[in-house]
Amino acid sequence: MIFSYRKLIVRLQYIMLFIALTIVLYQVMAVVTDWIQPVNKYKTPTGKSVKAFGHEEITTKFDTGSMSERLRFFYWYGE
């Protein structure tokens, strides 16, 4: 079996180049992600905007029922 050091060196260079470019691409994507994302996406909106989701507990007559009633409610309303 003939073993060529030149081919091994060339293949190692390609592998190292691939790894280096992968790391650079990952870092660029991380910077772009940080640049695009809002600073605090969960803060209370200002102006005439309202928050669409609240942490309020709303109980209905279906929340306290038995398992069969809850299952029937699920199939009826799809919630």
PLY file of the C-alpha trace (Angstrom):
ply
format ascii 1.0
element vertex 79
property float x
property float y
property float z
element edge 78
property int vertex1
property int vertex2
end_header
0.00 0.00 0.00
1.37 3.35 -1.05
0.98 6.12 1.51
1.29 9.68 0.20
2.05 12.39 2.70
1.18 15.13 0.19
-2.39 13.85 -0.22
-2.71 13.54 3.55
-1.50 17.13 4.04
-3.89 18.43 1.37
-6.83 16.57 2.91
-5.94 17.86 6.38
-5.77 21.40 4.97
-9.25 21.03 3.48
-10.60 19.65 6.75
-9.03 22.51 8.75
-10.39 25.06 6.25
-13.85 23.52 6.51
-13.74 23.62 10.31
-12.50 27.23 10.32
-15.20 28.38 7.90
-17.86 26.54 9.91
-16.78 28.35 13.09
-16.73 31.70 11.29
-20.20 31.10 9.84
-21.51 30.14 13.29
-20.09 33.31 14.84
-21.55 35.49 12.06
-24.97 33.89 12.55
-24.75 34.48 16.32
-23.93 38.16 15.77
-26.77 38.58 13.27
-29.19 36.84 15.65
-28.21 39.18 18.50
-28.56 42.17 16.18
-32.04 41.16 14.93
-33.55 40.13 18.29
-35.25 42.80 20.36
-33.57 43.71 23.63
-36.40 42.59 25.90
-39.22 40.95 24.01
-41.30 40.34 27.16
-41.43 43.94 28.42
-44.71 45.80 28.80
-45.56 47.62 25.57
-45.67 51.42 25.48
-48.10 53.82 23.84
-51.46 52.50 22.67
-50.20 48.91 22.45
-51.59 46.29 24.76
-50.14 43.01 25.91
-52.09 40.20 24.26
-51.29 37.51 26.79
-51.72 37.72 30.55
-51.06 35.34 33.39
-54.58 35.54 34.76
-56.34 32.40 35.85
-59.80 32.17 34.35
-61.82 29.27 35.62
-64.77 27.93 33.74
-67.30 25.33 34.63
-65.34 22.83 32.54
-62.11 23.19 34.54
-63.55 21.62 37.68
-65.38 18.72 36.02
-64.49 15.10 35.89
-62.08 13.62 33.39
-64.88 12.47 31.07
-66.43 15.96 31.03
-63.08 17.53 30.27
-62.50 15.03 27.46
-65.97 15.71 26.04
-65.24 19.46 26.21
-61.94 18.89 24.39
-63.58 16.99 21.56
-66.47 19.45 21.36
-64.45 22.67 21.21
-61.05 21.37 20.20
-59.25 23.17 23.03
0 1
1 2
2 3
3 4
4 5
5 6
6 7
7 8
8 9
9 10
10 11
11 12
12 13
13 14
14 15
15 16
16 17
17 18
18 19
19 20
20 21
21 22
22 23
23 24
24 25
25 26
26 27
27 28
28 29
29 30
30 31
31 32
32 33
33 34
34 35
35 36
36 37
37 38
38 39
39 40
40 41
41 42
42 43
43 44
44 45
45 46
46 47
47 48
48 49
49 50
50 51
51 52
52 53
53 54
54 55
55 56
56 57
57 58
58 59
59 60
60 61
61 62
62 63
63 64
64 65
65 66
66 67
67 68
68 69
69 70
70 71
71 72
72 73
73 74
74 75
75 76
76 77
77 78
